[in-house]
Amino acid sequence: MRITSRLLAAVLAAGLQACVTQPVAAPTTVAATPIAARKPITILISIDGFRPDYLMRGVTPNLNALAAAGISAAMRPSFPSVTFPNHWTVVTGLRPDRNGIVGNRMEDPAHPGMTFTMQSEEPFWWNTAEPIWITAEKAGIRSATMFWPGANVAFDGRRPSDWQQYGHEVSNRQRVDAIIDWLRRPVDTRPVFFTLYFDVVDSAGHEFGPHSPKTTAVVGEVDAAIGRLRSELATLGQPANFVITADHGMAPTSPDRVIRFDQIAPAGSFRFVTGGTYAGIEPLPGQEAELAAVIARPHPHMQCWAKEAIPAALHYGKNPRVPRYLCLAEPGWLVVDRAPPPDRPVKAGGAHGYDPAAPDMAALFIASGPAIKPMGPIPSFDNIDIAPLLRRLLGLAPGRDLDGTDAPFRAALAN
């Protein structure tokens, strides 16, 4: 389903009705500090794998209320539409091909024998592009990251003033509590910019698929956590500008839609760097010509290119960490190097990593708070524009040589 501004307006209308039936409880205590005594803060929230149409399911009164009070859109991720590249794009304003995080799994010719995974913390993987919390810290804006890919890695020896090492077992409530605890500090040690990350919607989408009632239930759990954050902020008398995003959407997958690359190319001619919704492939020594010929042929449900021939619309292929060949599956299909082992069969569920233009890859975007006018749905835009918006909200100078711009939001900015 394509997410348009008209559809998003219907989404918000449905959400507002949900707000009527599921209101957020008003704080029962008097604010300890008058609102005027606290300046607005900025909270960047990522809900991993959150599709915009999840707002239509009647379980998101808090997100719909924030959207109705500000702006919202179906945002386009960057390619590849997977977790780490897009989280790094959101906080740097550079596409993966320029920010250096070109995949959840990748290799670097400058560091042979090493492979980047989602547990890699060596600074050389990350230090191509400066994240916004470092830019803020340099400008004297105290920052705190309650999880964000790369936030625990030093950039030129520097980190946010406050940060926590990622732990999957940390509950949604504990994550919100960390933000509130930081806000209870005296003003001289109280952060002004925060990141907050929820991963459970993505996990549910992978396991059950995006259309499952179980995924919908998890969406509601995250919305409740955000509702608790709103309530605690109100109790503290703390105004906040929210920027709520997702890194990508989610497409339904099936064991009946799997492409085995070893049935296309001889098993001794290639090596997968990564596989799934797209494959990064390197030729084995002496097999370069044979693999090139395979890549050049048409393939059902999949397109393949040499890195220098990747379509310009994907903005991908110039970084030396991009493998020699790229094969991109049709949405809903998966490409694997060989038959899955018996103990790990391909199951029905969900996946992402497809062409960012695919409707199923659209990602949530909401901005709301004192700095944002209530304009409702706005046209779709690329996630490279989030970092320039954050700079405006934090009072930072415009970035130089960024891929994005704050143009999609200018009409909605209060000042």
Contacts in CASP RR format, 6 or more apart in sequence:
PFRMAT RR
TARGET T0000
AUTHOR 0000-0000-0000
METHOD contacts of the structure
MODEL  1
MRITSRLLAAVLAAGLQACVTQPVAAPTTVAATPIAARKPITILISIDGF
RPDYLMRGVTPNLNALAAAGISAAMRPSFPSVTFPNHWTVVTGLRPDRNG
IVGNRMEDPAHPGMTFTMQSEEPFWWNTAEPIWITAEKAGIRSATMFWPG
ANVAFDGRRPSDWQQYGHEVSNRQRVDAIIDWLRRPVDTRPVFFTLYFDV
VDSAGHEFGPHSPKTTAVVGEVDAAIGRLRSELATLGQPANFVITADHGM
APTSPDRVIRFDQIAPAGSFRFVTGGTYAGIEPLPGQEAELAAVIARPHP
HMQCWAKEAIPAALHYGKNPRVPRYLCLAEPGWLVVDRAPPPDRPVKAGG
AHGYDPAAPDMAALFIASGPAIKPMGPIPSFDNIDIAPLLRRLLGLAPGR
DLDGTDAPFRAALAN
1 7 0 8 1.000
1 53 0 8 1.000
1 359 0 8 1.000
2 359 0 8 1.000
3 51 0 8 1.000
3 52 0 8 1.000
3 53 0 8 1.000
3 74 0 8 1.000
3 359 0 8 1.000
3 362 0 8 1.000
3 380 0 8 1.000
4 74 0 8 1.000
5 73 0 8 1.000
5 377 0 8 1.000
5 378 0 8 1.000
5 379 0 8 1.000
5 380 0 8 1.000
7 53 0 8 1.000
8 52 0 8 1.000
8 72 0 8 1.000
8 73 0 8 1.000
8 74 0 8 1.000
8 377 0 8 1.000
9 376 0 8 1.000
9 377 0 8 1.000
10 56 0 8 1.000
11 52 0 8 1.000
11 53 0 8 1.000
11 55 0 8 1.000
11 56 0 8 1.000
11 64 0 8 1.000
12 55 0 8 1.000
12 64 0 8 1.000
12 67 0 8 1.000
12 68 0 8 1.000
12 72 0 8 1.000
12 376 0 8 1.000
12 377 0 8 1.000
14 55 0 8 1.000
14 56 0 8 1.000
14 58 0 8 1.000
14 64 0 8 1.000
15 55 0 8 1.000
15 56 0 8 1.000
15 58 0 8 1.000
15 60 0 8 1.000
15 61 0 8 1.000
15 64 0 8 1.000
15 65 0 8 1.000
15 68 0 8 1.000
16 64 0 8 1.000
16 65 0 8 1.000
16 68 0 8 1.000
18 58 0 8 1.000
18 59 0 8 1.000
18 60 0 8 1.000
18 61 0 8 1.000
18 64 0 8 1.000
19 61 0 8 1.000
19 64 0 8 1.000
19 65 0 8 1.000
19 68 0 8 1.000
21 61 0 8 1.000
22 58 0 8 1.000
22 61 0 8 1.000
23 61 0 8 1.000
24 61 0 8 1.000
24 62 0 8 1.000
24 65 0 8 1.000
24 227 0 8 1.000
24 230 0 8 1.000
24 231 0 8 1.000
25 231 0 8 1.000
26 231 0 8 1.000
26 234 0 8 1.000
27 231 0 8 1.000
27 234 0 8 1.000
27 235 0 8 1.000
29 235 0 8 1.000
31 234 0 8 1.000
31 235 0 8 1.000
31 236 0 8 1.000
31 237 0 8 1.000
32 235 0 8 1.000
32 236 0 8 1.000
32 237 0 8 1.000
33 236 0 8 1.000
33 237 0 8 1.000
33 238 0 8 1.000
34 237 0 8 1.000
35 237 0 8 1.000
35 238 0 8 1.000
35 239 0 8 1.000
37 237 0 8 1.000
38 236 0 8 1.000
38 237 0 8 1.000
38 238 0 8 1.000
38 239 0 8 1.000
39 192 0 8 1.000
39 239 0 8 1.000
40 239 0 8 1.000
40 240 0 8 1.000
40 241 0 8 1.000
40 369 0 8 1.000
40 370 0 8 1.000
40 371 0 8 1.000
41 183 0 8 1.000
41 191 0 8 1.000
41 192 0 8 1.000
41 193 0 8 1.000
41 194 0 8 1.000
41 238 0 8 1.000
41 239 0 8 1.000
41 240 0 8 1.000
41 241 0 8 1.000
42 192 0 8 1.000
42 193 0 8 1.000
42 194 0 8 1.000
42 240 0 8 1.000
42 241 0 8 1.000
42 243 0 8 1.000
42 390 0 8 1.000
42 393 0 8 1.000
42 394 0 8 1.000
43 179 0 8 1.000
43 194 0 8 1.000
43 195 0 8 1.000
43 196 0 8 1.000
43 229 0 8 1.000
43 240 0 8 1.000
43 241 0 8 1.000
43 242 0 8 1.000
43 243 0 8 1.000
44 90 0 8 1.000
44 91 0 8 1.000
44 148 0 8 1.000
44 193 0 8 1.000
44 194 0 8 1.000
44 195 0 8 1.000
44 196 0 8 1.000
44 243 0 8 1.000
44 245 0 8 1.000
44 390 0 8 1.000
45 195 0 8 1.000
45 196 0 8 1.000
45 197 0 8 1.000
45 198 0 8 1.000
45 226 0 8 1.000
45 242 0 8 1.000
45 243 0 8 1.000
45 244 0 8 1.000
45 245 0 8 1.000
46 87 0 8 1.000
46 90 0 8 1.000
46 148 0 8 1.000
46 195 0 8 1.000
46 196 0 8 1.000
46 197 0 8 1.000
46 198 0 8 1.000
46 244 0 8 1.000
46 245 0 8 1.000
46 246 0 8 1.000
46 247 0 8 1.000
47 198 0 8 1.000
47 201 0 8 1.000
47 222 0 8 1.000
47 244 0 8 1.000
47 245 0 8 1.000
47 246 0 8 1.000
47 364 0 8 1.000
48 83 0 8 1.000
48 197 0 8 1.000
48 198 0 8 1.000
48 199 0 8 1.000
48 201 0 8 1.000
48 202 0 8 1.000
48 246 0 8 1.000
48 247 0 8 1.000
49 201 0 8 1.000
49 202 0 8 1.000
49 205 0 8 1.000
49 246 0 8 1.000
49 247 0 8 1.000
49 248 0 8 1.000
49 249 0 8 1.000
49 250 0 8 1.000
49 352 0 8 1.000
49 363 0 8 1.000
50 201 0 8 1.000
50 202 0 8 1.000
50 219 0 8 1.000
50 222 0 8 1.000
50 246 0 8 1.000
50 249 0 8 1.000
50 363 0 8 1.000
50 364 0 8 1.000
51 210 0 8 1.000
51 246 0 8 1.000
51 249 0 8 1.000
51 250 0 8 1.000
51 360 0 8 1.000
51 362 0 8 1.000
51 363 0 8 1.000
51 364 0 8 1.000
52 72 0 8 1.000
52 73 0 8 1.000
52 74 0 8 1.000
52 75 0 8 1.000
52 362 0 8 1.000
52 363 0 8 1.000
52 364 0 8 1.000
52 365 0 8 1.000
54 60 0 8 1.000
54 201 0 8 1.000
54 216 0 8 1.000
54 219 0 8 1.000
54 364 0 8 1.000
55 63 0 8 1.000
55 64 0 8 1.000
55 67 0 8 1.000
55 364 0 8 1.000
57 216 0 8 1.000
57 219 0 8 1.000
59 216 0 8 1.000
59 217 0 8 1.000
59 219 0 8 1.000
59 220 0 8 1.000
59 223 0 8 1.000
60 219 0 8 1.000
60 220 0 8 1.000
60 223 0 8 1.000
61 223 0 8 1.000
62 223 0 8 1.000
62 224 0 8 1.000
62 226 0 8 1.000
62 227 0 8 1.000
62 230 0 8 1.000
63 223 0 8 1.000
63 226 0 8 1.000
63 244 0 8 1.000
63 364 0 8 1.000
63 366 0 8 1.000
66 226 0 8 1.000
66 230 0 8 1.000
66 242 0 8 1.000
66 244 0 8 1.000
66 366 0 8 1.000
66 368 0 8 1.000
66 369 0 8 1.000
67 366 0 8 1.000
67 368 0 8 1.000
67 376 0 8 1.000
68 374 0 8 1.000
68 376 0 8 1.000
69 368 0 8 1.000
69 369 0 8 1.000
69 372 0 8 1.000
69 374 0 8 1.000
70 366 0 8 1.000
70 367 0 8 1.000
70 368 0 8 1.000
70 369 0 8 1.000
70 372 0 8 1.000
70 373 0 8 1.000
70 374 0 8 1.000
70 375 0 8 1.000
70 376 0 8 1.000
70 412 0 8 1.000
71 366 0 8 1.000
71 367 0 8 1.000
71 368 0 8 1.000
71 372 0 8 1.000
71 373 0 8 1.000
71 374 0 8 1.000
71 375 0 8 1.000
71 376 0 8 1.000
71 377 0 8 1.000
71 378 0 8 1.000
71 409 0 8 1.000
71 412 0 8 1.000
72 365 0 8 1.000
72 366 0 8 1.000
72 367 0 8 1.000
72 376 0 8 1.000
72 377 0 8 1.000
72 378 0 8 1.000
73 365 0 8 1.000
73 377 0 8 1.000
73 378 0 8 1.000
73 379 0 8 1.000
73 380 0 8 1.000
73 381 0 8 1.000
73 408 0 8 1.000
74 362 0 8 1.000
74 363 0 8 1.000
74 364 0 8 1.000
74 365 0 8 1.000
74 380 0 8 1.000
75 245 0 8 1.000
75 246 0 8 1.000
75 362 0 8 1.000
75 363 0 8 1.000
75 364 0 8 1.000
75 365 0 8 1.000
75 380 0 8 1.000
75 381 0 8 1.000
75 382 0 8 1.000
75 383 0 8 1.000
76 356 0 8 1.000
76 357 0 8 1.000
76 361 0 8 1.000
76 362 0 8 1.000
76 363 0 8 1.000
76 380 0 8 1.000
76 381 0 8 1.000
76 382 0 8 1.000
76 383 0 8 1.000
77 86 0 8 1.000
77 89 0 8 1.000
77 247 0 8 1.000
77 248 0 8 1.000
77 249 0 8 1.000
77 356 0 8 1.000
77 361 0 8 1.000
77 363 0 8 1.000
77 383 0 8 1.000
78 85 0 8 1.000
78 86 0 8 1.000
78 89 0 8 1.000
78 95 0 8 1.000
78 96 0 8 1.000
78 315 0 8 1.000
78 356 0 8 1.000
78 382 0 8 1.000
78 383 0 8 1.000
78 384 0 8 1.000
79 95 0 8 1.000
79 96 0 8 1.000
79 314 0 8 1.000
79 315 0 8 1.000
79 316 0 8 1.000
79 353 0 8 1.000
79 355 0 8 1.000
79 356 0 8 1.000
80 96 0 8 1.000
80 102 0 8 1.000
80 103 0 8 1.000
80 277 0 8 1.000
80 278 0 8 1.000
80 316 0 8 1.000
80 353 0 8 1.000
81 247 0 8 1.000
81 248 0 8 1.000
81 249 0 8 1.000
81 277 0 8 1.000
81 352 0 8 1.000
81 353 0 8 1.000
81 354 0 8 1.000
81 355 0 8 1.000
81 356 0 8 1.000
81 361 0 8 1.000
82 103 0 8 1.000
82 104 0 8 1.000
82 247 0 8 1.000
82 248 0 8 1.000
82 277 0 8 1.000
82 352 0 8 1.000
82 353 0 8 1.000
83 104 0 8 1.000
83 118 0 8 1.000
83 149 0 8 1.000
83 202 0 8 1.000
83 247 0 8 1.000
83 248 0 8 1.000
84 101 0 8 1.000
84 103 0 8 1.000
84 104 0 8 1.000
84 118 0 8 1.000
84 149 0 8 1.000
84 150 0 8 1.000
85 96 0 8 1.000
85 99 0 8 1.000
85 101 0 8 1.000
85 102 0 8 1.000
85 103 0 8 1.000
85 104 0 8 1.000
86 96 0 8 1.000
86 247 0 8 1.000
86 248 0 8 1.000
86 363 0 8 1.000
86 383 0 8 1.000
87 148 0 8 1.000
87 149 0 8 1.000
87 150 0 8 1.000
87 247 0 8 1.000
88 94 0 8 1.000
88 96 0 8 1.000
88 99 0 8 1.000
88 100 0 8 1.000
88 101 0 8 1.000
88 126 0 8 1.000
88 129 0 8 1.000
88 131 0 8 1.000
88 149 0 8 1.000
88 150 0 8 1.000
89 95 0 8 1.000
89 96 0 8 1.000
89 99 0 8 1.000
89 383 0 8 1.000
89 384 0 8 1.000
89 387 0 8 1.000
90 245 0 8 1.000
90 247 0 8 1.000
90 383 0 8 1.000
90 386 0 8 1.000
90 387 0 8 1.000
91 131 0 8 1.000
91 132 0 8 1.000
91 133 0 8 1.000
91 148 0 8 1.000
91 195 0 8 1.000
91 386 0 8 1.000
91 387 0 8 1.000
91 390 0 8 1.000
92 99 0 8 1.000
92 129 0 8 1.000
92 130 0 8 1.000
92 131 0 8 1.000
92 132 0 8 1.000
92 387 0 8 1.000
92 402 0 8 1.000
93 99 0 8 1.000
93 129 0 8 1.000
93 384 0 8 1.000
93 385 0 8 1.000
93 386 0 8 1.000
93 387 0 8 1.000
93 388 0 8 1.000
93 402 0 8 1.000
93 403 0 8 1.000
93 404 0 8 1.000
94 129 0 8 1.000
94 384 0 8 1.000
94 402 0 8 1.000
94 403 0 8 1.000
95 315 0 8 1.000
95 316 0 8 1.000
95 384 0 8 1.000
95 403 0 8 1.000
96 102 0 8 1.000
96 103 0 8 1.000
96 316 0 8 1.000
96 319 0 8 1.000
97 315 0 8 1.000
97 316 0 8 1.000
97 317 0 8 1.000
97 318 0 8 1.000
97 319 0 8 1.000
97 322 0 8 1.000
98 128 0 8 1.000
98 129 0 8 1.000
98 319 0 8 1.000
98 403 0 8 1.000
99 128 0 8 1.000
99 129 0 8 1.000
100 125 0 8 1.000
100 126 0 8 1.000
100 128 0 8 1.000
100 129 0 8 1.000
100 319 0 8 1.000
100 321 0 8 1.000
101 116 0 8 1.000
101 125 0 8 1.000
101 126 0 8 1.000
101 149 0 8 1.000
102 316 0 8 1.000
102 319 0 8 1.000
102 321 0 8 1.000
102 322 0 8 1.000
103 116 0 8 1.000
103 274 0 8 1.000
104 117 0 8 1.000
104 118 0 8 1.000
104 274 0 8 1.000
105 115 0 8 1.000
105 116 0 8 1.000
105 117 0 8 1.000
105 118 0 8 1.000
105 273 0 8 1.000
105 274 0 8 1.000
106 115 0 8 1.000
106 116 0 8 1.000
106 273 0 8 1.000
106 274 0 8 1.000
106 321 0 8 1.000
106 322 0 8 1.000
107 113 0 8 1.000
107 114 0 8 1.000
107 115 0 8 1.000
107 116 0 8 1.000
107 273 0 8 1.000
107 321 0 8 1.000
107 323 0 8 1.000
108 114 0 8 1.000
108 116 0 8 1.000
108 124 0 8 1.000
108 125 0 8 1.000
108 320 0 8 1.000
108 321 0 8 1.000
109 320 0 8 1.000
109 321 0 8 1.000
110 124 0 8 1.000
110 320 0 8 1.000
111 124 0 8 1.000
114 122 0 8 1.000
116 125 0 8 1.000
116 321 0 8 1.000
118 149 0 8 1.000
121 150 0 8 1.000
121 152 0 8 1.000
121 153 0 8 1.000
122 153 0 8 1.000
123 153 0 8 1.000
123 154 0 8 1.000
123 155 0 8 1.000
123 157 0 8 1.000
125 153 0 8 1.000
126 150 0 8 1.000
126 153 0 8 1.000
126 155 0 8 1.000
127 155 0 8 1.000
127 156 0 8 1.000
130 155 0 8 1.000
131 150 0 8 1.000
131 151 0 8 1.000
131 155 0 8 1.000
132 193 0 8 1.000
132 387 0 8 1.000
132 390 0 8 1.000
132 391 0 8 1.000
132 394 0 8 1.000
132 396 0 8 1.000
133 143 0 8 1.000
133 145 0 8 1.000
133 151 0 8 1.000
133 160 0 8 1.000
133 193 0 8 1.000
133 195 0 8 1.000
134 155 0 8 1.000
134 156 0 8 1.000
134 158 0 8 1.000
134 160 0 8 1.000
135 391 0 8 1.000
135 396 0 8 1.000
136 142 0 8 1.000
136 143 0 8 1.000
136 192 0 8 1.000
136 193 0 8 1.000
136 394 0 8 1.000
136 396 0 8 1.000
137 143 0 8 1.000
137 158 0 8 1.000
137 160 0 8 1.000
137 161 0 8 1.000
139 394 0 8 1.000
139 396 0 8 1.000
141 192 0 8 1.000
141 193 0 8 1.000
141 394 0 8 1.000
141 396 0 8 1.000
142 161 0 8 1.000
142 162 0 8 1.000
142 189 0 8 1.000
142 190 0 8 1.000
142 191 0 8 1.000
142 192 0 8 1.000
142 193 0 8 1.000
143 160 0 8 1.000
143 161 0 8 1.000
143 162 0 8 1.000
143 191 0 8 1.000
143 192 0 8 1.000
143 193 0 8 1.000
143 194 0 8 1.000
143 195 0 8 1.000
144 160 0 8 1.000
144 161 0 8 1.000
144 162 0 8 1.000
144 163 0 8 1.000
144 179 0 8 1.000
144 182 0 8 1.000
144 191 0 8 1.000
144 193 0 8 1.000
144 194 0 8 1.000
144 195 0 8 1.000
145 151 0 8 1.000
145 152 0 8 1.000
145 160 0 8 1.000
145 162 0 8 1.000
145 163 0 8 1.000
145 164 0 8 1.000
145 194 0 8 1.000
145 195 0 8 1.000
146 164 0 8 1.000
146 175 0 8 1.000
146 178 0 8 1.000
146 179 0 8 1.000
146 194 0 8 1.000
146 195 0 8 1.000
146 196 0 8 1.000
146 197 0 8 1.000
147 164 0 8 1.000
147 166 0 8 1.000
147 167 0 8 1.000
147 170 0 8 1.000
147 175 0 8 1.000
147 195 0 8 1.000
147 196 0 8 1.000
147 197 0 8 1.000
148 195 0 8 1.000
148 197 0 8 1.000
149 166 0 8 1.000
149 197 0 8 1.000
151 159 0 8 1.000
151 160 0 8 1.000
151 163 0 8 1.000
151 195 0 8 1.000
152 159 0 8 1.000
152 163 0 8 1.000
152 164 0 8 1.000
152 165 0 8 1.000
152 166 0 8 1.000
153 159 0 8 1.000
161 191 0 8 1.000
162 182 0 8 1.000
162 191 0 8 1.000
164 170 0 8 1.000
164 178 0 8 1.000
166 197 0 8 1.000
168 199 0 8 1.000
172 198 0 8 1.000
172 200 0 8 1.000
172 221 0 8 1.000
172 222 0 8 1.000
172 224 0 8 1.000
172 225 0 8 1.000
173 225 0 8 1.000
173 228 0 8 1.000
175 196 0 8 1.000
175 197 0 8 1.000
175 198 0 8 1.000
175 225 0 8 1.000
176 196 0 8 1.000
176 225 0 8 1.000
176 226 0 8 1.000
176 228 0 8 1.000
176 229 0 8 1.000
176 232 0 8 1.000
179 194 0 8 1.000
179 196 0 8 1.000
179 229 0 8 1.000
180 229 0 8 1.000
180 232 0 8 1.000
180 233 0 8 1.000
180 236 0 8 1.000
182 190 0 8 1.000
182 191 0 8 1.000
182 194 0 8 1.000
183 190 0 8 1.000
183 191 0 8 1.000
183 233 0 8 1.000
183 236 0 8 1.000
183 238 0 8 1.000
184 236 0 8 1.000
192 394 0 8 1.000
193 390 0 8 1.000
193 394 0 8 1.000
196 229 0 8 1.000
198 222 0 8 1.000
198 225 0 8 1.000
200 218 0 8 1.000
200 221 0 8 1.000
200 222 0 8 1.000
201 215 0 8 1.000
201 218 0 8 1.000
201 219 0 8 1.000
201 222 0 8 1.000
202 250 0 8 1.000
203 218 0 8 1.000
204 212 0 8 1.000
204 214 0 8 1.000
204 215 0 8 1.000
204 217 0 8 1.000
204 218 0 8 1.000
204 219 0 8 1.000
205 212 0 8 1.000
205 215 0 8 1.000
205 218 0 8 1.000
205 250 0 8 1.000
205 349 0 8 1.000
205 350 0 8 1.000
206 250 0 8 1.000
206 349 0 8 1.000
206 350 0 8 1.000
206 351 0 8 1.000
207 214 0 8 1.000
207 349 0 8 1.000
207 350 0 8 1.000
208 214 0 8 1.000
208 215 0 8 1.000
208 349 0 8 1.000
208 350 0 8 1.000
209 215 0 8 1.000
209 250 0 8 1.000
209 252 0 8 1.000
209 253 0 8 1.000
209 348 0 8 1.000
209 349 0 8 1.000
209 350 0 8 1.000
210 249 0 8 1.000
210 250 0 8 1.000
210 251 0 8 1.000
210 252 0 8 1.000
210 350 0 8 1.000
210 360 0 8 1.000
211 252 0 8 1.000
226 244 0 8 1.000
233 239 0 8 1.000
233 240 0 8 1.000
239 369 0 8 1.000
239 370 0 8 1.000
240 369 0 8 1.000
241 367 0 8 1.000
241 368 0 8 1.000
241 369 0 8 1.000
241 370 0 8 1.000
241 371 0 8 1.000
241 372 0 8 1.000
241 393 0 8 1.000
242 366 0 8 1.000
242 367 0 8 1.000
242 368 0 8 1.000
242 369 0 8 1.000
243 366 0 8 1.000
243 367 0 8 1.000
243 386 0 8 1.000
243 389 0 8 1.000
243 390 0 8 1.000
243 393 0 8 1.000
244 364 0 8 1.000
244 365 0 8 1.000
244 366 0 8 1.000
244 367 0 8 1.000
244 368 0 8 1.000
245 363 0 8 1.000
245 364 0 8 1.000
245 365 0 8 1.000
245 366 0 8 1.000
245 383 0 8 1.000
245 386 0 8 1.000
246 363 0 8 1.000
246 364 0 8 1.000
246 365 0 8 1.000
247 363 0 8 1.000
247 383 0 8 1.000
248 352 0 8 1.000
248 353 0 8 1.000
248 361 0 8 1.000
248 363 0 8 1.000
249 352 0 8 1.000
249 360 0 8 1.000
249 361 0 8 1.000
249 362 0 8 1.000
249 363 0 8 1.000
250 350 0 8 1.000
250 351 0 8 1.000
250 352 0 8 1.000
250 360 0 8 1.000
251 277 0 8 1.000
251 331 0 8 1.000
251 332 0 8 1.000
251 350 0 8 1.000
251 351 0 8 1.000
251 352 0 8 1.000
251 354 0 8 1.000
251 358 0 8 1.000
251 360 0 8 1.000
251 361 0 8 1.000
252 332 0 8 1.000
252 348 0 8 1.000
252 349 0 8 1.000
252 350 0 8 1.000
252 360 0 8 1.000
253 332 0 8 1.000
253 333 0 8 1.000
253 334 0 8 1.000
253 346 0 8 1.000
253 348 0 8 1.000
253 349 0 8 1.000
253 350 0 8 1.000
253 351 0 8 1.000
254 332 0 8 1.000
254 348 0 8 1.000
254 349 0 8 1.000
255 345 0 8 1.000
255 346 0 8 1.000
255 347 0 8 1.000
255 348 0 8 1.000
257 301 0 8 1.000
257 332 0 8 1.000
257 333 0 8 1.000
257 334 0 8 1.000
258 333 0 8 1.000
258 334 0 8 1.000
258 335 0 8 1.000
258 336 0 8 1.000
258 346 0 8 1.000
259 299 0 8 1.000
259 300 0 8 1.000
259 301 0 8 1.000
259 302 0 8 1.000
259 329 0 8 1.000
259 333 0 8 1.000
259 334 0 8 1.000
259 335 0 8 1.000
259 336 0 8 1.000
260 336 0 8 1.000
260 337 0 8 1.000
260 338 0 8 1.000
260 339 0 8 1.000
261 270 0 8 1.000
261 272 0 8 1.000
261 279 0 8 1.000
261 281 0 8 1.000
261 327 0 8 1.000
261 335 0 8 1.000
261 336 0 8 1.000
261 337 0 8 1.000
261 338 0 8 1.000
262 337 0 8 1.000
262 338 0 8 1.000
262 339 0 8 1.000
264 294 0 8 1.000
264 299 0 8 1.000
265 290 0 8 1.000
265 291 0 8 1.000
265 294 0 8 1.000
266 287 0 8 1.000
266 290 0 8 1.000
267 338 0 8 1.000
268 284 0 8 1.000
268 287 0 8 1.000
269 283 0 8 1.000
269 284 0 8 1.000
269 287 0 8 1.000
269 290 0 8 1.000
269 291 0 8 1.000
269 294 0 8 1.000
270 281 0 8 1.000
270 282 0 8 1.000
270 283 0 8 1.000
270 284 0 8 1.000
270 287 0 8 1.000
270 291 0 8 1.000
270 337 0 8 1.000
271 281 0 8 1.000
271 282 0 8 1.000
271 283 0 8 1.000
271 284 0 8 1.000
272 279 0 8 1.000
272 280 0 8 1.000
272 281 0 8 1.000
272 337 0 8 1.000
273 280 0 8 1.000
273 281 0 8 1.000
273 282 0 8 1.000
273 323 0 8 1.000
274 280 0 8 1.000
274 323 0 8 1.000
275 335 0 8 1.000
275 336 0 8 1.000
275 337 0 8 1.000
276 329 0 8 1.000
276 334 0 8 1.000
276 335 0 8 1.000
276 336 0 8 1.000
276 351 0 8 1.000
277 328 0 8 1.000
277 329 0 8 1.000
277 332 0 8 1.000
277 333 0 8 1.000
277 334 0 8 1.000
277 335 0 8 1.000
277 351 0 8 1.000
277 352 0 8 1.000
277 353 0 8 1.000
277 354 0 8 1.000
278 326 0 8 1.000
278 327 0 8 1.000
278 328 0 8 1.000
278 329 0 8 1.000
278 335 0 8 1.000
278 353 0 8 1.000
278 354 0 8 1.000
279 326 0 8 1.000
279 327 0 8 1.000
279 329 0 8 1.000
279 335 0 8 1.000
279 337 0 8 1.000
280 322 0 8 1.000
280 323 0 8 1.000
280 325 0 8 1.000
280 326 0 8 1.000
280 327 0 8 1.000
281 291 0 8 1.000
281 295 0 8 1.000
281 323 0 8 1.000
281 324 0 8 1.000
281 325 0 8 1.000
281 326 0 8 1.000
281 327 0 8 1.000
282 323 0 8 1.000
282 324 0 8 1.000
282 325 0 8 1.000
283 290 0 8 1.000
283 291 0 8 1.000
283 292 0 8 1.000
283 324 0 8 1.000
283 325 0 8 1.000
284 291 0 8 1.000
291 325 0 8 1.000
292 306 0 8 1.000
294 304 0 8 1.000
295 304 0 8 1.000
295 305 0 8 1.000
295 306 0 8 1.000
295 325 0 8 1.000
295 327 0 8 1.000
296 304 0 8 1.000
299 327 0 8 1.000
301 329 0 8 1.000
301 330 0 8 1.000
301 333 0 8 1.000
302 327 0 8 1.000
302 328 0 8 1.000
302 329 0 8 1.000
302 330 0 8 1.000
302 333 0 8 1.000
302 335 0 8 1.000
303 327 0 8 1.000
303 328 0 8 1.000
304 325 0 8 1.000
304 326 0 8 1.000
304 327 0 8 1.000
304 328 0 8 1.000
305 311 0 8 1.000
305 325 0 8 1.000
305 326 0 8 1.000
305 327 0 8 1.000
306 324 0 8 1.000
306 325 0 8 1.000
307 317 0 8 1.000
307 322 0 8 1.000
307 323 0 8 1.000
307 324 0 8 1.000
307 325 0 8 1.000
307 326 0 8 1.000
308 317 0 8 1.000
310 316 0 8 1.000
310 317 0 8 1.000
310 326 0 8 1.000
313 357 0 8 1.000
314 355 0 8 1.000
314 356 0 8 1.000
315 403 0 8 1.000
316 322 0 8 1.000
316 326 0 8 1.000
317 326 0 8 1.000
327 335 0 8 1.000
328 354 0 8 1.000
328 355 0 8 1.000
329 335 0 8 1.000
329 354 0 8 1.000
330 354 0 8 1.000
331 354 0 8 1.000
331 355 0 8 1.000
331 358 0 8 1.000
331 360 0 8 1.000
331 361 0 8 1.000
332 351 0 8 1.000
332 354 0 8 1.000
332 360 0 8 1.000
334 346 0 8 1.000
334 351 0 8 1.000
336 346 0 8 1.000
340 346 0 8 1.000
352 360 0 8 1.000
352 361 0 8 1.000
353 361 0 8 1.000
354 360 0 8 1.000
354 361 0 8 1.000
355 361 0 8 1.000
356 382 0 8 1.000
362 380 0 8 1.000
363 383 0 8 1.000
365 381 0 8 1.000
365 383 0 8 1.000
365 386 0 8 1.000
367 389 0 8 1.000
367 409 0 8 1.000
367 412 0 8 1.000
370 414 0 8 1.000
371 393 0 8 1.000
371 413 0 8 1.000
371 414 0 8 1.000
371 415 0 8 1.000
372 412 0 8 1.000
372 413 0 8 1.000
372 414 0 8 1.000
373 411 0 8 1.000
373 412 0 8 1.000
373 413 0 8 1.000
373 414 0 8 1.000
375 411 0 8 1.000
375 412 0 8 1.000
378 408 0 8 1.000
378 409 0 8 1.000
378 412 0 8 1.000
379 408 0 8 1.000
381 408 0 8 1.000
382 404 0 8 1.000
384 402 0 8 1.000
384 403 0 8 1.000
384 404 0 8 1.000
385 404 0 8 1.000
385 405 0 8 1.000
385 406 0 8 1.000
385 407 0 8 1.000
385 408 0 8 1.000
385 409 0 8 1.000
387 402 0 8 1.000
387 404 0 8 1.000
388 398 0 8 1.000
388 399 0 8 1.000
388 402 0 8 1.000
388 404 0 8 1.000
388 405 0 8 1.000
388 406 0 8 1.000
389 406 0 8 1.000
389 409 0 8 1.000
390 396 0 8 1.000
391 397 0 8 1.000
391 398 0 8 1.000
391 399 0 8 1.000
391 406 0 8 1.000
392 406 0 8 1.000
392 409 0 8 1.000
392 413 0 8 1.000
398 406 0 8 1.000
406 413 0 8 1.000
END
